[in-house]
Amino acid sequence: MKKTLLLTENFPPKLGGSCRWFWELYSRLPNDKVLVVADKTIGGREWDATHKIEIMRLSLSSIEWGLKSVTGLSFYIRSAWALFNIIKAESIKEIHCGRVIPEGVIARILSLVTPITYRCYVHGEDIETAATSREQSLLVRQVCRKSLSLICNSQNSIQLVAKLGYSNSDKCYLLHPGVDVELFSPAPADIDIQERFGWSQKRVLLTVGRLQRRKGQDYLIKAMPSLLKRFPDLLYAIVGQGDCFDELQDLIDSYDLSENVKIYPNMSDEQLVQCYQQCDLCILPNRTIGNDIEGFGMVLVEAQACGKPVVAGRSGGTAETMKVGETGHLIDCTSPERLGEELSILLSQQSLIPNQNAPREHVLRHFSWTSHVEKARDHFSQ
């Protein structure tokens, strides 16, 4: 394997499915063959010091992804210059871009002045968002055409690449995110842990993910009053950080749900696993908002690895995380009313799934890191 640089704004200690995916995958590749260049973020240096993989930090966040504005142009010039010096000093042969834009644009600029090659990850929502801007669409199209391959997290993302005219599907390579099946594993009910979380004597619905409208936490909060009339022991636990924290907290207060809806913005990795293990159901009530979609839904795989049934919205690539009807269900999450009605039907059933071992078995068969890393390494060597 040639020495590779992973360029990504999304990387731990930031939270999110793609952050965990990149860490889990690249930390399992030979350390002397991988360099990660990630965004400067609070706690980043401290996190890096506790891990063996080589990590450098640059400012990879920008409010502008186009080249026409002074802000966007200066961001790309500054980032490309910094990367140029790094790839020269570290003898980097290939760049793996966390997204087509903006990371892919930086790699494309470098490919104009160096012999560097690059590949781009496609998550779905990234190219859908770019499609709303003519300038960004043009940039993405140029990046895709020169990329060695487009590593797509789902069939849904592959279809989007072709649908939006960025590239043909022949250049796309399907690589579902994997999961650490030793870390994310079933555990018996633990009263002490449940009490620490404030979950005692509750039927817990868990959502893990960034606090943003696409994830659907807002609609499930709005559906809670009607759900509580039928299921008074329900508790909705929301784990994550994001721009919508204040908005979600205001909703909780306005509906007087402080005893039945709780946000946990600062869970450790250990606590996150415990959340999966101690909840009753993991739900990602995602919906499509404009061009913003859920590309895959890594948290649904993590929950199933812990033996939990899952529920998700009928949007994006979430269906690819589960065996619908056997390990989880898809419901209409396009309004609080529809979400509440369809979730209520599921919650009234004696058992959400016919075989309680099915979620774990599904993940072991399709999403373990052993097979995932082998598949990735084979592709990177092409």
C-alpha positions as CSV (number, residue, x, y, z in Angstrom):
1,M,0.0,0.0,0.0
2,K,1.4,3.4,-1.1
3,K,1.6,6.1,1.6
4,T,-1.8,7.7,1.8
5,L,-3.1,11.0,3.3
6,L,-6.7,11.0,4.5
7,L,-7.9,14.6,4.3
8,T,-11.1,15.2,6.3
9,E,-12.8,17.9,8.3
10,N,-14.9,15.2,10.0
11,F,-12.7,13.2,12.4
12,P,-12.7,12.5,16.2
13,P,-13.0,13.9,18.7
14,K,-15.9,15.3,16.6
15,L,-19.0,13.1,16.8
16,G,-20.8,11.6,13.8
17,G,-20.9,8.4,11.7
18,S,-18.4,9.5,9.1
19,C,-16.0,10.7,11.9
20,R,-16.1,7.2,13.5
21,W,-15.9,5.5,10.2
22,F,-12.7,7.2,9.1
23,W,-11.1,6.6,12.5
24,E,-12.0,3.0,12.6
25,L,-10.9,2.2,9.1
26,Y,-7.6,4.2,8.9
27,S,-6.5,3.2,12.4
28,R,-6.6,-0.4,11.2
29,L,-4.3,0.2,8.2
30,P,-0.5,0.1,8.5
31,N,0.5,3.1,10.6
32,D,3.6,3.8,8.5
33,K,1.4,4.0,5.4
34,V,-1.3,6.5,6.6
35,L,-1.2,10.1,7.6
36,V,-4.5,11.8,8.7
37,V,-4.9,15.5,8.1
38,A,-8.0,16.6,10.1
39,D,-9.7,19.8,11.1
40,K,-8.4,21.7,14.1
41,T,-11.1,21.3,16.8
42,I,-11.4,21.6,20.5
43,G,-9.8,18.7,22.2
44,G,-8.1,17.5,19.0
45,R,-4.5,17.6,20.1
46,E,-5.4,15.8,23.4
47,W,-7.3,13.1,21.5
48,D,-4.5,12.7,19.0
49,A,-1.9,12.1,21.8
50,T,-3.8,9.1,23.0
51,H,-3.7,7.2,19.7
52,K,-0.9,5.7,17.6
53,I,-2.0,6.9,14.1
54,E,-0.2,9.9,12.8
55,I,-2.5,13.0,12.7
56,M,-1.9,16.6,11.7
57,R,-4.4,19.3,12.3
58,L,-5.3,22.2,9.9
59,S,-8.2,24.6,9.7
60,L,-10.4,22.7,7.3
61,S,-13.7,24.5,8.0
62,S,-15.1,27.2,5.8
63,I,-18.4,29.0,5.4
64,E,-17.8,29.1,1.7
65,W,-17.2,26.1,-0.6
66,G,-17.1,28.0,-3.9
67,L,-14.2,29.7,-5.6
68,K,-16.0,32.9,-6.6
69,S,-16.0,34.5,-3.1
70,V,-12.9,35.8,-1.5
71,T,-13.6,33.7,1.6
72,G,-13.8,30.5,-0.5
73,L,-10.9,31.2,-2.7
74,S,-8.6,32.1,0.2
75,F,-9.7,28.9,2.0
76,Y,-8.7,26.7,-0.9
77,I,-5.4,28.5,-1.6
78,R,-4.4,28.3,2.0
79,S,-5.4,24.6,2.4
80,A,-3.8,23.6,-0.9
81,W,-0.5,25.3,0.0
82,A,-0.4,23.6,3.4
83,L,-1.2,20.2,1.9
84,F,1.4,20.8,-0.8
85,N,4.2,21.1,1.8
86,I,2.9,18.1,3.7
87,I,2.7,15.7,0.7
88,K,6.2,16.8,-0.3
89,A,7.7,16.3,3.2
90,E,5.9,13.0,3.8
91,S,6.2,11.5,0.3
92,I,2.5,11.1,0.0
93,K,1.4,9.3,-3.2
94,E,-2.4,9.4,-2.9
95,I,-5.0,11.5,-1.1
96,H,-8.3,10.1,0.2
97,C,-10.8,12.9,0.5
98,G,-13.4,12.7,3.3
99,R,-15.9,14.4,0.9
100,V,-16.1,15.4,-2.7
101,I,-16.4,19.0,-1.6
102,P,-14.5,20.8,-0.1
103,E,-11.7,18.2,0.5
104,G,-12.0,16.8,-3.0
105,V,-11.6,20.3,-4.5
106,I,-8.4,20.8,-2.5
107,A,-7.0,17.5,-3.9
108,R,-8.1,18.5,-7.4
109,I,-6.1,21.7,-7.1
110,L,-3.1,19.8,-5.9
111,S,-3.4,17.4,-8.8
112,L,-2.9,20.3,-11.2
113,V,0.6,21.1,-9.9
114,T,1.7,17.7,-8.6
115,P,1.6,14.1,-9.7
116,I,-0.7,13.2,-6.7
117,T,-3.7,11.1,-7.3
118,Y,-6.9,11.1,-5.2
119,R,-10.1,9.2,-4.3
120,C,-13.2,10.7,-2.8
121,Y,-15.7,9.4,-0.3
122,V,-19.4,10.1,-1.1
123,H,-21.9,10.2,1.7
124,G,-25.0,11.3,-0.2
125,E,-25.9,14.5,1.6
126,D,-22.6,16.1,0.5
127,I,-23.3,15.9,-3.2
128,E,-27.0,16.6,-2.8
129,T,-26.1,19.9,-1.0
130,A,-23.6,20.8,-3.7
131,A,-26.4,20.3,-6.3
132,T,-28.2,23.3,-5.0
133,S,-25.4,25.6,-6.3
134,R,-24.4,25.8,-9.9
135,E,-20.8,26.7,-9.0
136,Q,-20.5,23.9,-6.5
137,S,-22.0,21.4,-8.9
138,L,-19.4,22.4,-11.5
139,L,-16.6,21.9,-8.9
140,V,-18.0,18.5,-7.8
141,R,-18.3,17.4,-11.4
142,Q,-14.6,18.3,-12.1
143,V,-13.5,16.6,-8.9
144,C,-15.4,13.4,-9.7
145,R,-14.1,13.1,-13.3
146,K,-10.5,13.2,-12.2
147,S,-10.9,11.1,-9.1
148,L,-9.5,7.5,-9.3
149,S,-12.7,6.3,-7.7
150,L,-15.7,7.5,-5.7
151,I,-16.1,5.5,-2.5
152,C,-19.8,5.5,-1.8
153,N,-21.3,4.5,1.6
154,S,-24.5,3.1,0.0
155,Q,-26.2,2.1,-3.2
156,N,-28.4,5.2,-2.6
157,S,-25.2,7.4,-2.9
158,I,-24.1,5.6,-6.1
159,Q,-27.5,6.3,-7.6
160,L,-27.2,10.0,-6.6
161,V,-23.8,10.3,-8.3
162,A,-25.3,9.1,-11.6
163,K,-28.6,10.9,-11.2
164,L,-26.9,14.3,-10.6
165,G,-24.6,13.7,-13.5
166,Y,-21.4,13.9,-11.6
167,S,-20.0,10.6,-12.9
168,N,-21.2,7.2,-14.1
169,S,-21.7,4.4,-11.7
170,D,-18.6,2.5,-13.1
171,K,-16.3,4.8,-11.1
172,C,-18.2,4.2,-7.9
173,Y,-17.1,1.7,-5.3
174,L,-19.6,0.5,-2.7
175,L,-18.0,0.4,0.8
176,H,-20.6,0.4,3.6
177,P,-19.2,1.7,6.9
178,G,-18.2,-1.0,9.4
179,V,-18.5,-1.4,13.1
180,D,-16.3,-2.7,15.9
181,V,-18.3,-5.8,16.9
182,E,-16.2,-6.3,20.0
183,L,-16.7,-2.8,21.3
184,F,-20.4,-2.6,20.2
185,S,-21.8,-5.8,21.7
186,P,-24.8,-6.9,23.6
187,A,-24.9,-6.6,27.4
188,P,-27.5,-7.5,30.1
189,A,-29.8,-4.8,31.6
190,D,-27.8,-2.9,34.2
191,I,-29.9,-1.0,36.8
192,D,-27.0,1.1,38.0
193,I,-26.2,2.4,34.5
194,Q,-29.8,3.0,33.8
195,E,-30.1,5.1,37.0
196,R,-27.0,7.1,36.1
197,F,-28.6,8.0,32.8
198,G,-32.0,8.7,34.4
199,W,-33.6,5.8,32.6
200,S,-34.9,3.7,35.5
201,Q,-38.3,2.1,34.9
202,K,-38.5,3.7,31.4
203,R,-38.9,2.3,28.0
204,V,-36.1,4.1,26.2
205,L,-36.1,5.3,22.6
206,L,-32.5,6.3,21.6
207,T,-31.3,8.6,18.8
208,V,-27.6,9.0,18.3
209,G,-26.3,11.6,15.8
210,R,-25.7,15.3,15.1
211,L,-28.4,17.6,16.2
212,Q,-29.7,18.7,12.9
213,R,-33.1,18.8,11.3
214,R,-32.4,16.0,8.8
215,K,-31.9,13.6,11.7
216,G,-35.5,14.2,12.8
217,Q,-35.1,14.6,16.6
218,D,-37.4,17.7,16.4
219,Y,-40.3,15.7,14.9
220,L,-40.0,12.9,17.4
221,I,-40.1,15.4,20.3
222,K,-43.2,16.9,18.8
223,A,-44.7,13.4,18.5
224,M,-43.9,12.5,22.2
225,P,-47.1,14.0,23.8
226,S,-49.4,11.8,21.7
227,L,-47.1,8.8,22.2
228,L,-47.0,9.3,26.0
229,K,-50.8,9.0,26.1
230,R,-50.5,5.4,25.0
231,F,-47.1,4.6,26.4
232,P,-46.6,6.7,29.6
233,D,-43.3,5.0,30.4
234,L,-41.6,6.2,27.3
235,L,-38.3,8.2,27.5
236,Y,-36.7,9.7,24.4
237,A,-32.9,9.9,24.8
238,I,-31.0,12.1,22.3
239,V,-27.2,11.7,22.2
240,G,-25.2,14.2,20.1
241,Q,-24.1,17.7,19.5
242,G,-25.0,20.2,16.8
243,D,-26.5,23.5,15.8
244,C,-30.0,22.5,16.8
245,F,-29.3,22.0,20.5
246,D,-31.0,25.2,21.6
247,E,-34.0,24.6,19.3
248,L,-34.5,21.1,20.5
249,Q,-34.2,22.1,24.2
250,D,-36.8,24.9,23.6
251,L,-39.1,22.3,22.1
252,I,-38.7,20.1,25.2
253,D,-39.5,23.0,27.4
254,S,-42.4,24.2,25.4
255,Y,-44.0,20.7,25.4
256,D,-43.2,20.3,29.1
257,L,-41.3,17.1,28.3
258,S,-38.3,17.5,30.6
259,E,-39.1,14.2,32.4
260,N,-39.5,12.3,29.2
261,V,-37.0,13.7,26.7
262,K,-33.4,14.3,27.6
263,I,-30.4,15.5,25.5
264,Y,-26.9,14.1,26.2
265,P,-24.3,16.2,24.4
266,N,-21.2,15.0,26.1
267,M,-21.3,11.2,26.2
268,S,-17.9,9.4,26.2
269,D,-17.4,6.5,23.8
270,E,-17.9,4.1,26.8
271,Q,-21.1,5.8,27.7
272,L,-22.3,5.7,24.1
273,V,-21.9,2.0,23.9
274,Q,-23.8,1.7,27.2
275,C,-26.6,3.8,25.8
276,Y,-27.0,1.3,22.9
277,Q,-26.9,-1.6,25.3
278,Q,-29.4,-0.3,27.8
279,C,-32.0,1.3,25.4
280,D,-35.0,-0.6,24.2
281,L,-35.0,0.7,20.7
282,C,-32.7,2.8,18.5
283,I,-34.5,5.2,16.2
284,L,-33.2,7.5,13.5
285,P,-36.3,9.5,12.5
286,N,-34.5,11.0,9.5
287,R,-36.2,12.8,6.7
288,T,-35.1,14.6,3.5
289,I,-35.0,18.3,3.7
290,G,-34.4,19.9,0.3
291,N,-31.2,18.3,-0.9
292,D,-30.1,17.2,2.6
293,I,-30.4,13.4,3.1
294,E,-29.2,10.6,5.3
295,G,-26.6,8.8,3.2
296,F,-26.5,5.6,5.3
297,G,-27.0,5.7,9.1
298,M,-24.0,4.3,10.8
299,V,-25.6,4.5,14.2
300,L,-28.2,2.0,13.2
301,V,-25.5,-0.5,12.5
302,E,-23.9,0.2,15.9
303,A,-27.2,-0.3,17.7
304,Q,-27.8,-3.6,15.9
305,A,-24.3,-4.8,16.8
306,C,-25.5,-4.3,20.4
307,G,-28.5,-6.5,19.7
308,K,-31.1,-3.8,19.5
309,P,-33.9,-3.5,16.9
310,V,-33.8,-0.2,14.9
311,V,-36.3,2.1,13.3
312,A,-35.5,4.7,10.6
313,G,-37.2,7.1,8.2
314,R,-37.9,6.1,4.7
315,S,-35.3,8.4,3.3
316,G,-31.8,8.0,1.9
317,G,-29.8,4.9,2.5
318,T,-31.1,3.8,5.9
319,A,-32.7,0.7,4.5
320,E,-29.2,-0.6,3.6
321,T,-28.3,-0.8,7.3
322,M,-30.9,-3.4,8.2
323,K,-33.0,-6.4,7.1
324,V,-36.3,-4.6,7.0
325,G,-38.9,-6.5,9.0
326,E,-36.3,-8.8,10.6
327,T,-33.8,-6.5,12.3
328,G,-35.6,-3.2,12.0
329,H,-38.4,-1.1,10.4
330,L,-38.8,1.9,8.1
331,I,-41.5,4.4,8.9
332,D,-42.8,7.7,7.5
333,C,-41.0,10.5,9.4
334,T,-42.1,13.4,7.1
335,S,-44.3,14.9,9.8
336,P,-44.7,14.5,13.6
337,E,-48.2,13.1,13.1
338,R,-47.1,10.4,10.7
339,L,-44.1,9.6,12.7
340,G,-46.1,9.2,15.8
341,E,-48.8,7.1,14.2
342,E,-46.4,4.6,12.6
343,L,-44.1,4.4,15.6
344,S,-47.2,3.9,17.9
345,I,-48.1,0.8,15.8
346,L,-44.7,-0.7,16.3
347,L,-44.5,0.1,20.0
348,S,-47.9,-1.6,20.6
349,Q,-46.5,-4.9,19.2
350,Q,-45.4,-7.6,21.6
351,S,-42.1,-7.8,19.9
352,L,-40.6,-5.4,17.3
353,I,-38.7,-8.2,15.5
354,P,-39.3,-12.0,15.3
355,N,-35.8,-13.1,16.3
356,Q,-34.0,-11.1,19.0
357,N,-30.6,-12.4,17.8
358,A,-31.1,-11.2,14.3
359,P,-29.7,-7.7,14.6
360,R,-26.4,-8.9,16.0
361,E,-26.1,-11.7,13.5
362,H,-26.9,-9.3,10.6
363,V,-24.0,-7.0,11.6
364,L,-21.6,-9.9,12.1
365,R,-22.3,-11.1,8.7
366,H,-22.2,-7.8,6.8
367,F,-20.5,-5.1,8.7
368,S,-17.6,-6.4,10.8
369,W,-14.3,-4.5,10.4
370,T,-12.4,-7.6,9.4
371,S,-14.2,-7.9,6.1
372,H,-14.6,-4.2,5.7
373,V,-10.8,-3.4,6.0
374,E,-9.9,-6.2,3.7
375,K,-12.3,-4.9,1.1
376,A,-11.0,-1.4,1.5
377,R,-7.3,-2.4,1.2
378,D,-8.1,-4.4,-1.9
379,H,-9.7,-1.3,-3.5
380,F,-6.9,1.1,-2.4
381,S,-4.3,-1.1,-4.0
382,Q,-6.0,-0.9,-7.5
